[in-house]
Amino acid sequence: MIKIINITEIIVSVLLIISILLQNRGAGLGGTFGGSFGGYHTKRGFEKFLVVFSVILSGLFIILALLNLIVAK
């Protein structure tokens, strides 16, 4: 059981890293501090999919990490 959880957690973490790296919003240090002066940008299409996918993967990663702690006891 622990092996399955560990392997699943590794797969989810790799997918999470890839989905975050594919997001190109805020390229550079200026975007970190709100430097995009173009106003509010609505996410559409693949960009919206990446954001939703990243949120789902991060939630799944947290659940798997907690499950790993519970099963390991």
C-alpha positions as CSV (number, residue, x, y, z in Angstrom):
1,M,0.0,0.0,0.0
2,I,2.8,2.4,0.9
3,K,4.6,1.7,-2.4
4,I,1.5,2.5,-4.4
5,I,1.0,5.8,-2.5
6,N,4.7,6.7,-2.9
7,I,4.7,6.0,-6.7
8,T,1.4,7.9,-7.1
9,E,2.8,10.9,-5.2
10,I,6.0,10.9,-7.3
11,I,3.9,10.9,-10.5
12,V,1.6,13.7,-9.2
13,S,4.6,15.8,-8.2
14,V,6.2,15.5,-11.6
15,L,3.0,16.4,-13.3
16,L,2.6,19.4,-10.9
17,I,6.1,20.6,-11.7
18,I,5.4,20.3,-15.5
19,S,2.1,22.1,-15.2
20,I,3.6,25.0,-13.2
21,L,6.5,25.3,-15.6
22,L,4.2,25.5,-18.6
23,Q,2.4,28.5,-17.2
24,N,4.2,31.6,-18.6
25,R,2.3,34.4,-16.8
26,G,4.5,36.9,-15.0
27,A,7.8,36.1,-16.8
28,G,10.5,37.9,-14.9
29,L,10.8,39.5,-11.5
30,G,8.4,42.4,-12.3
31,G,5.4,40.0,-12.6
32,T,6.1,38.8,-9.1
33,F,5.4,42.2,-7.6
34,G,2.4,43.0,-9.8
35,G,4.4,44.6,-12.6
36,S,2.0,43.6,-15.4
37,F,0.5,47.0,-16.2
38,G,-1.9,45.6,-18.8
39,G,-4.7,45.2,-16.3
40,Y,-6.6,42.1,-15.4
41,H,-6.0,39.2,-17.8
42,T,-8.7,36.7,-18.1
43,K,-7.5,33.1,-18.5
44,R,-8.9,31.3,-21.5
45,G,-8.3,27.9,-23.2
46,F,-5.2,26.0,-22.4
47,E,-4.0,28.6,-19.8
48,K,-7.2,28.1,-17.8
49,F,-6.9,24.4,-18.1
50,L,-3.3,24.6,-16.7
51,V,-4.4,26.6,-13.7
52,V,-7.3,24.3,-12.9
53,F,-5.0,21.2,-13.5
54,S,-2.4,22.7,-11.2
55,V,-4.9,23.3,-8.4
56,I,-6.3,19.8,-8.7
57,L,-2.8,18.3,-8.7
58,S,-1.7,20.3,-5.7
59,G,-4.8,19.2,-3.7
60,L,-4.2,15.6,-4.7
61,F,-0.6,15.9,-3.7
62,I,-1.6,17.2,-0.2
63,I,-4.1,14.4,0.2
64,L,-1.5,11.8,-0.8
65,A,1.1,13.3,1.6
66,L,-1.4,13.1,4.5
67,L,-2.5,9.6,3.5
68,N,1.2,8.6,3.4
69,L,1.6,9.9,7.0
70,I,-1.5,8.1,8.2
71,V,-0.5,4.8,6.6
72,A,3.1,4.9,7.7
73,K,2.2,4.9,11.4
